[in-house]
Amino acid sequence: MRVRVAAVPLLCLVLLSIAQPFVALAETSAPAPLPPAAQEALDKGIIAAKVPDYPLAIRYFEDARKLAPEAPVIYLNLGIAESKMAGRELRAIAWFGAYLAASPDAPNAAAVKEQIAVLDVRNQSNISRLIKSVQEAAGQIPGNMVSNLADVAALWAKAGDIVAAMKVADLCGEEKDRAFREIAPVQVASGDIAGAQKTADIIQSTTYKGRVQLIIAKAQVEARDVAGAKATLQSALATADRSPDYSYDVMGDIAEAQAAIGDIAGAQKTADHIRRPFFKRIAQSAIAKAQVRASDIAGAQKTLTSAQMTAALVETGHYQNIALFEIAQAQAAIGDIASAQKSAGPIKSAYYKESAEYKIAEAQIKSGDIAGALKSMALVEKFDISPLQRAIAEAKTKTGIAAAPDLAPPAASDPQPTIRPVTTASDWLKSLDDGPLNAEPLLDLAGYLKSLPSSDDPQKVFDGLRATATKIVDAQIVVHQMLKRQAVR
């Protein structure tokens, strides 16, 4: 006798709601006037919201947005309306985010930010209830429970509940390492490097451990913790050494990270141990770029020569074209035109060959070799060379041009942090209209869960719930990232 499994016990997924007056976030000063038709639609939306009929209000507000797509007051009202609908918390946050991005100095900005915090808590509560249901569904599949629980641990981690994730990981048996591999990057992203390192330490699989250690090291590089990154990379190398078959690509990544923090000697030593030419050449190119940043042009030339020899060993066809182009580009950037031309010569792909000649011409113009640049430009037929022509015209008006590599040389021991773009109103709107916030579960979570088909197969029930939770968690990650960028404006 087969037991029919319900899609999800809805009682455990009751969505929270708030009883807030619709006008609570209204602007305390008059916004810019809207076109009459847009104002009429906005007014009708506000009336519909007071009925209350929030779906109808949203329709009117969207009509107003079509007529006045850049009016912040419309974003504000859409946020208020969607905040009243259970399961739409993330969308409401996004509308409020768009409003604040478009009018950061709005007099009600503090109230809007407070409402974003309330909605974030509501959404997190809903996600927790949903993941608990996913976990319960996993427990009903004895034959595949361990693997499913590893997926649940990953969901908890991505949702930001590391404690719950670790508890579930402990139930995963032989799948523990897979769960820990998912947890550690979340710890890194949240800034908990120490926690991620502890998680990496308990991973037994060298494959998973090495990947996690590399993620940690890259985060340390970005945080300008050079000493910490060096120590972590040494641990990653030790891990790779215990897994020879796995070490090819990970050691290439390690060499790149070592070069990024200015450990050129360490990077070269790592590259020397890479067996596959494809990964070795990539590592050597990264080392050469680091040498350019350190103003070691002679060293970069030597490394690029080695990279050229490595590429010639095995890489053929498309990959060799890419390799030779990258090498030629790097050689041109450091002013080694002869070597760059030598690298570009064997390229068979017209696209990559012309790309290389374009880069060579750029370098020749910088060095003042206008005649050489014109010869290189003659080999470029499919690209727009007008920027090069303008550069030549400007060069002719100067008395001389100093050779300058493409990369400025910051201190090798002091890598620069990544500059992250701020979030704009259009970013929020794109996520709402065409992005992850437009997924069906985020429009009506309770209705979507109710619509999931019941099944005789518990695995199908689990898969449906997991897919739903994943969409919402992924959308939450996007929202949190955008809020974080917006906060640093």
C-alpha positions as CSV (number, residue, x, y, z in Angstrom):
1,M,0.0,0.0,0.0
2,R,1.5,3.3,-1.0
3,V,1.0,6.4,1.1
4,R,0.0,9.6,-0.7
5,V,2.2,12.4,0.5
6,A,0.7,15.9,0.6
7,A,2.6,18.7,-1.1
8,V,3.2,20.6,2.1
9,P,1.4,21.1,5.4
10,L,0.2,24.6,4.9
11,L,-0.4,25.2,8.6
12,C,3.4,25.2,9.2
13,L,3.8,27.8,6.5
14,V,1.5,30.5,7.9
15,L,2.8,33.8,6.5
16,L,3.1,36.8,8.8
17,S,1.3,40.0,8.1
18,I,1.4,43.5,9.4
19,A,-1.4,45.9,10.3
20,Q,0.1,49.2,9.2
21,P,-1.8,52.2,7.8
22,F,-1.3,52.5,4.1
23,V,-0.2,56.1,4.4
24,A,2.3,55.5,7.2
25,L,5.3,55.9,4.9
26,A,3.8,58.8,2.9
27,E,6.2,61.6,2.0
28,T,6.2,64.5,4.4
29,S,6.8,66.9,1.5
30,A,5.1,67.1,-1.8
31,P,6.8,65.0,-4.6
32,A,7.4,66.3,-8.1
33,P,4.1,66.6,-9.9
34,L,3.2,63.6,-12.2
35,P,1.6,63.8,-15.6
36,P,-2.2,64.1,-15.1
37,A,-2.9,60.5,-16.4
38,A,-0.2,59.1,-14.1
39,Q,-1.6,61.0,-11.1
40,E,-5.1,59.8,-11.8
41,A,-3.8,56.2,-11.9
42,L,-1.9,56.7,-8.7
43,D,-4.9,58.2,-6.9
44,K,-7.1,55.2,-8.0
45,G,-4.4,52.9,-6.6
46,I,-4.5,54.6,-3.3
47,I,-8.3,54.4,-3.2
48,A,-8.1,50.6,-4.0
49,A,-5.6,50.1,-1.3
50,K,-7.9,51.7,1.3
51,V,-10.7,49.3,0.3
52,P,-8.5,47.3,0.7
53,D,-7.8,45.6,-2.6
54,Y,-4.1,45.4,-2.9
55,P,-3.9,43.5,-6.2
56,L,-6.1,46.1,-7.8
57,A,-4.0,48.9,-6.2
58,I,-0.9,47.3,-7.7
59,R,-2.5,47.3,-11.1
60,Y,-3.2,51.0,-10.9
61,F,0.2,51.8,-9.6
62,E,1.8,49.8,-12.5
63,D,-0.4,51.8,-14.9
64,A,1.0,55.0,-13.3
65,R,4.6,53.7,-13.6
66,K,4.1,53.1,-17.4
67,L,3.2,56.8,-17.7
68,A,5.9,58.0,-15.3
69,P,8.5,55.3,-15.1
70,E,11.0,57.4,-13.1
71,A,8.7,58.7,-10.4
72,P,9.9,57.6,-6.9
73,V,6.5,58.2,-5.3
74,I,5.1,55.3,-7.5
75,Y,7.8,53.0,-6.3
76,L,6.9,53.9,-2.7
77,N,3.3,53.1,-3.1
78,L,4.0,49.8,-4.9
79,G,6.2,48.9,-2.0
80,I,3.5,49.7,0.5
81,A,0.9,47.7,-1.4
82,E,3.1,44.7,-1.9
83,S,4.1,44.8,1.8
84,K,0.5,44.1,2.6
85,M,0.5,40.8,0.6
86,A,1.8,37.8,2.4
87,G,4.8,36.3,0.6
88,R,5.7,39.5,-1.3
89,E,8.1,40.8,1.3
90,L,11.2,40.7,-0.9
91,R,9.4,42.5,-3.7
92,A,8.2,45.1,-1.3
93,I,11.8,45.6,-0.1
94,A,12.9,46.0,-3.7
95,W,10.3,48.7,-4.4
96,F,11.4,50.5,-1.2
97,G,15.0,50.1,-2.3
98,A,14.2,51.6,-5.7
99,Y,12.5,54.5,-3.9
100,L,15.5,55.2,-1.7
101,A,18.0,54.8,-4.6
102,A,16.0,57.4,-6.6
103,S,15.5,59.8,-3.7
104,P,18.1,59.0,-1.0
105,D,17.5,62.3,0.8
106,A,13.7,61.8,1.0
107,P,12.3,63.1,4.3
108,N,10.7,59.7,5.0
109,A,13.9,57.7,4.3
110,A,14.3,56.6,7.9
111,A,10.8,55.3,8.0
112,V,11.3,53.4,4.8
113,K,14.5,51.8,6.0
114,E,12.7,50.8,9.2
115,Q,10.0,49.1,7.1
116,I,12.6,47.3,5.0
117,A,14.1,45.9,8.3
118,V,10.6,44.7,9.3
119,L,9.9,43.1,6.0
120,D,13.3,41.4,6.0
121,V,12.5,39.7,9.4
122,R,9.1,38.6,8.1
123,N,10.7,37.1,5.0
124,Q,13.3,35.3,7.0
125,S,10.6,33.9,9.3
126,N,8.7,32.6,6.2
127,I,11.9,31.1,4.7
128,S,12.7,29.3,8.0
129,R,9.2,27.8,8.0
130,L,9.6,26.7,4.4
131,I,13.0,25.1,4.9
132,K,11.8,23.3,8.0
133,S,9.1,21.8,5.7
134,V,11.8,20.8,3.2
135,Q,13.7,19.2,6.0
136,E,10.6,17.3,7.2
137,A,10.1,16.1,3.6
138,A,13.7,14.9,3.4
139,G,13.1,12.8,6.5
140,Q,10.3,10.9,4.7
141,I,12.8,9.4,2.2
142,P,14.9,6.8,4.0
143,G,16.7,5.6,0.9
144,N,18.0,9.1,-0.1
145,M,17.6,11.0,3.2
146,V,21.3,11.7,3.7
147,S,21.8,13.2,0.2
148,N,18.6,15.3,0.6
149,L,19.7,16.5,4.0
150,A,22.9,17.8,2.5
151,D,20.8,19.9,0.2
152,V,18.8,21.1,3.2
153,A,22.0,22.1,5.0
154,A,23.0,24.1,2.0
155,L,19.6,25.9,2.0
156,W,20.0,26.8,5.7
157,A,23.4,28.2,5.0
158,K,22.3,30.2,2.0
159,A,19.4,31.6,4.1
160,G,21.9,32.8,6.6
161,D,21.3,30.3,9.5
162,I,24.7,28.7,9.9
163,V,23.8,27.1,13.2
164,A,20.8,25.2,11.7
165,A,23.0,24.3,8.7
166,M,25.7,22.8,10.8
167,K,23.2,20.8,12.8
168,V,21.7,19.3,9.6
169,A,25.2,18.7,8.2
170,D,26.0,16.5,11.3
171,L,23.1,14.3,10.2
172,C,24.5,13.8,6.7
173,G,26.8,10.9,7.2
174,E,28.9,10.3,4.1
175,E,27.5,13.5,2.6
176,K,28.9,15.7,5.4
177,D,31.7,17.1,3.3
178,R,29.3,18.2,0.6
179,A,27.2,20.0,3.2
180,F,30.3,21.7,4.7
181,R,31.4,22.8,1.2
182,E,28.2,24.7,0.9
183,I,28.3,26.2,4.3
184,A,31.9,27.6,4.3
185,P,31.4,30.0,1.3
186,V,28.4,31.5,3.1
187,Q,30.5,32.1,6.2
188,V,33.2,33.7,4.0
189,A,30.6,36.0,2.3
190,S,29.3,37.1,5.7
191,G,32.8,38.0,6.8
192,D,33.2,35.0,9.2
193,I,36.6,33.9,8.0
194,A,37.5,32.2,11.2
195,G,34.3,30.2,11.1
196,A,34.9,29.2,7.5
197,Q,38.4,28.1,8.4
198,K,37.0,25.9,11.1
199,T,34.5,24.4,8.6
200,A,37.3,23.8,6.1
201,D,39.4,22.0,8.8
202,I,36.7,19.4,9.4
203,I,36.2,18.6,5.7
204,Q,37.8,15.3,4.9
205,S,37.6,15.3,1.1
206,T,40.7,17.0,-0.4
207,T,38.6,18.1,-3.4
208,Y,36.1,20.0,-1.3
209,K,38.7,21.2,1.2
210,G,41.0,22.6,-1.4
211,R,38.2,24.6,-3.0
212,V,37.0,26.0,0.3
213,Q,40.5,27.0,1.3
214,L,40.9,28.8,-2.0
215,I,37.7,30.7,-1.5
216,I,38.9,31.7,1.9
217,A,42.2,32.9,0.6
218,K,40.6,35.0,-2.1
219,A,38.4,36.7,0.5
220,Q,41.6,37.4,2.5
221,V,43.2,38.9,-0.5
222,E,40.2,41.1,-1.1
223,A,40.3,42.2,2.6
224,R,44.1,43.0,2.2
225,D,45.0,40.3,4.7
226,V,48.2,39.3,2.9
227,A,49.6,37.3,5.8
228,G,46.4,35.4,6.3
229,A,46.1,34.7,2.5
230,K,49.6,33.4,2.4
231,A,48.9,31.0,5.3
232,T,45.7,29.8,3.8
233,L,47.3,29.3,0.3
234,Q,50.0,27.2,1.9
235,S,47.3,25.0,3.5
236,A,45.6,24.8,0.1
237,L,48.8,23.6,-1.5
238,A,49.2,21.0,1.1
239,T,45.7,19.8,0.4
240,A,46.4,19.7,-3.3
241,D,49.5,17.7,-2.7
242,R,47.4,15.0,-1.0
243,S,45.2,14.8,-4.1
244,P,47.5,14.6,-7.2
245,D,44.7,14.0,-9.7
246,Y,42.8,17.1,-8.4
247,S,45.7,19.4,-8.1
248,Y,45.9,20.5,-11.8
249,D,43.3,23.3,-11.8
250,V,43.3,24.2,-8.1
251,M,47.1,24.7,-8.2
252,G,46.6,27.1,-11.1
253,D,44.1,29.1,-9.0
254,I,46.5,29.0,-6.0
255,A,49.3,30.4,-8.2
256,E,47.0,33.2,-9.4
257,A,46.1,34.1,-5.8
258,Q,49.7,34.0,-4.7
259,A,50.6,36.4,-7.6
260,A,47.7,38.7,-6.6
261,I,49.2,39.2,-3.1
262,G,52.7,39.8,-4.5
263,D,54.1,36.4,-3.6
264,I,55.8,36.0,-7.0
265,A,58.3,33.4,-5.9
266,G,55.6,31.3,-4.3
267,A,53.4,31.6,-7.4
268,Q,56.3,30.6,-9.7
269,K,57.1,27.6,-7.5
270,T,53.4,26.5,-7.6
271,A,53.2,27.0,-11.3
272,D,56.3,24.8,-11.8
273,H,54.4,21.9,-10.2
274,I,51.4,22.2,-12.4
275,R,51.4,19.3,-14.8
276,R,48.7,20.3,-17.3
277,P,50.0,23.0,-19.7
278,F,46.6,24.6,-20.0
279,F,46.5,25.5,-16.3
280,K,50.2,26.2,-16.1
281,R,50.0,28.8,-18.9
282,I,47.1,30.6,-17.2
283,A,49.0,30.7,-14.0
284,Q,52.1,32.0,-15.7
285,S,50.0,34.8,-17.4
286,A,48.7,35.8,-14.0
287,I,52.2,35.9,-12.6
288,A,53.4,38.1,-15.4
289,K,50.5,40.6,-14.7
290,A,51.6,40.7,-11.1
291,Q,55.2,41.4,-12.1
292,V,54.0,44.3,-14.3
293,R,52.1,45.7,-11.3
294,A,55.3,45.4,-9.3
295,S,57.2,47.2,-12.2
296,D,59.3,44.1,-12.8
297,I,59.1,44.3,-16.6
298,A,62.1,42.1,-17.1
299,G,60.6,39.4,-14.9
300,A,57.3,39.7,-16.7
301,Q,59.0,39.2,-20.1
302,K,60.8,36.1,-18.8
303,T,57.5,34.7,-17.4
304,L,55.6,35.4,-20.6
305,T,58.3,33.7,-22.7
306,S,57.8,30.6,-20.5
307,A,54.0,30.9,-20.9
308,Q,54.5,31.0,-24.7
309,M,56.6,27.8,-24.5
310,T,54.0,26.2,-22.3
311,A,51.1,27.0,-24.7
312,A,53.0,25.5,-27.6
313,L,53.3,22.2,-25.8
314,V,49.8,21.0,-25.9
315,E,47.2,23.7,-26.5
316,T,45.9,23.5,-30.0
317,G,43.1,25.0,-32.1
318,H,40.8,27.4,-30.3
319,Y,42.6,27.2,-26.9
320,Q,46.0,27.9,-28.5
321,N,44.5,31.0,-30.3
322,I,43.3,32.3,-27.0
323,A,46.6,31.5,-25.2
324,L,48.7,33.3,-27.8
325,F,46.4,36.3,-27.9
326,E,46.5,36.7,-24.1
327,I,50.3,36.4,-24.2
328,A,50.7,38.8,-27.0
329,Q,48.4,41.3,-25.2
330,A,50.5,41.0,-22.0
331,Q,53.7,41.4,-24.0
332,A,52.4,44.5,-25.8
333,A,51.3,46.0,-22.4
334,I,54.8,45.9,-21.1
335,G,56.3,47.3,-24.3
336,D,57.8,44.1,-25.6
337,I,56.4,44.7,-29.1
338,A,58.8,42.3,-30.9
339,S,57.7,39.4,-28.6
340,A,54.1,40.3,-28.9
341,Q,54.3,40.3,-32.7
342,K,56.0,36.9,-32.5
343,S,53.2,35.5,-30.4
344,A,50.5,37.0,-32.6
345,G,52.1,35.5,-35.8
346,P,50.9,31.8,-35.4
347,I,47.4,32.8,-34.3
348,K,45.0,31.2,-36.9
349,S,41.7,32.7,-35.7
350,A,41.1,36.0,-37.6
351,Y,39.3,37.4,-34.5
352,Y,42.1,36.7,-32.0
353,K,44.8,37.7,-34.5
354,E,43.2,41.0,-35.2
355,S,42.6,41.5,-31.5
356,A,46.3,40.9,-30.8
357,E,47.3,43.4,-33.6
358,Y,44.9,46.0,-32.1
359,K,46.5,45.7,-28.7
360,I,50.0,45.9,-30.3
361,A,49.0,49.0,-32.1
362,E,47.7,50.5,-28.8
363,A,51.1,49.8,-27.2
364,Q,53.0,51.2,-30.2
365,I,51.0,54.5,-30.0
366,K,51.8,54.8,-26.3
367,S,55.5,54.3,-27.0
368,G,55.4,56.9,-29.8
369,D,56.0,54.4,-32.6
370,I,53.3,55.8,-34.9
371,A,54.8,54.2,-38.1
372,G,54.7,50.8,-36.4
373,A,51.2,51.4,-35.1
374,L,50.0,52.1,-38.6
375,K,51.5,48.8,-39.9
376,S,49.7,46.9,-37.1
377,M,46.4,48.8,-37.8
378,A,46.6,47.7,-41.4
379,L,46.2,44.1,-40.3
380,V,42.9,45.0,-38.4
381,E,40.0,44.7,-40.9
382,K,36.9,43.8,-38.8
383,F,37.3,46.1,-35.8
384,D,36.6,49.8,-35.4
385,I,40.0,51.4,-35.4
386,S,38.8,55.0,-35.0
387,P,39.9,55.0,-31.3
388,L,43.4,54.2,-32.5
389,Q,43.2,56.9,-35.2
390,R,42.2,59.5,-32.6
391,A,45.0,58.3,-30.3
392,I,47.5,58.8,-33.1
393,A,46.1,62.3,-33.9
394,E,46.5,63.2,-30.2
395,A,50.0,61.7,-30.1
396,K,51.1,63.8,-33.0
397,T,50.2,67.0,-31.1
398,K,52.6,66.0,-28.2
399,T,56.3,66.3,-28.1
400,G,56.8,62.8,-26.9
401,I,55.0,59.9,-25.3
402,A,56.4,57.9,-22.5
403,A,56.0,54.1,-22.6
404,A,53.4,53.1,-20.1
405,P,52.2,49.6,-19.3
406,D,48.4,49.1,-19.1
407,L,48.5,48.3,-15.4
408,A,49.5,50.8,-12.8
409,P,52.0,49.4,-10.3
410,P,50.4,49.5,-6.8
411,A,52.5,48.0,-4.0
412,A,52.7,44.3,-4.4
413,S,52.3,43.7,-0.7
414,D,49.2,45.9,-0.6
415,P,46.6,44.6,-3.0
416,Q,43.7,47.0,-3.7
417,P,40.2,46.1,-2.6
418,T,37.5,45.4,-5.1
419,I,35.4,48.5,-5.9
420,R,31.8,47.5,-5.9
421,P,29.2,49.5,-7.8
422,V,26.3,51.1,-5.9
423,T,22.7,49.9,-6.4
424,T,20.6,52.2,-8.6
425,A,16.9,52.4,-8.9
426,S,17.1,50.7,-12.4
427,D,18.9,47.7,-10.7
428,W,15.9,47.2,-8.4
429,L,13.4,47.6,-11.2
430,K,15.2,45.1,-13.4
431,S,15.2,42.5,-10.5
432,L,11.4,43.1,-10.1
433,D,10.4,43.1,-13.7
434,D,12.7,40.5,-15.3
435,G,14.9,39.2,-12.5
436,P,14.7,36.7,-9.6
437,L,12.0,38.7,-7.8
438,N,9.6,38.0,-10.6
439,A,9.6,34.3,-9.9
440,E,6.1,32.8,-9.2
441,P,6.8,31.8,-5.6
442,L,7.6,35.4,-4.7
443,L,4.3,36.7,-6.1
444,D,2.1,34.3,-4.1
445,L,4.0,31.9,-1.9
446,A,1.0,30.4,-0.1
447,G,-0.9,29.9,-3.4
448,Y,2.2,28.5,-5.1
449,L,2.7,26.0,-2.3
450,K,-0.9,25.0,-2.4
451,S,-0.6,24.5,-6.2
452,L,2.2,22.0,-5.9
453,P,0.9,18.6,-6.9
454,S,0.5,15.9,-4.3
455,S,2.4,12.8,-5.2
456,D,2.9,9.1,-4.3
457,D,6.6,9.7,-4.6
458,P,8.1,11.4,-1.5
459,Q,11.2,12.4,-3.5
460,K,9.1,14.5,-5.9
461,V,7.4,16.2,-3.0
462,F,10.9,17.0,-1.6
463,D,12.2,18.2,-4.9
464,G,9.2,20.6,-5.4
465,L,9.6,22.1,-1.9
466,R,13.4,22.4,-2.3
467,A,13.1,24.1,-5.7
468,T,10.6,26.6,-4.2
469,A,12.8,27.3,-1.2
470,T,15.9,27.7,-3.4
471,K,14.1,30.4,-5.6
472,I,13.2,32.4,-2.5
473,V,16.6,32.0,-0.8
474,D,18.4,33.0,-4.0
475,A,16.1,36.1,-4.4
476,Q,16.9,37.0,-0.8
477,I,20.6,36.8,-1.4
478,V,20.2,39.2,-4.4
479,V,18.2,41.6,-2.3
480,H,20.7,41.5,0.6
481,Q,23.6,42.1,-1.8
482,M,21.8,45.1,-3.3
483,L,20.9,46.5,0.1
484,K,24.5,46.2,1.2
485,R,25.8,48.1,-1.9
486,Q,23.1,50.7,-1.4
487,A,24.1,51.2,2.2
488,V,27.6,52.4,1.2
489,R,26.3,55.3,-1.0
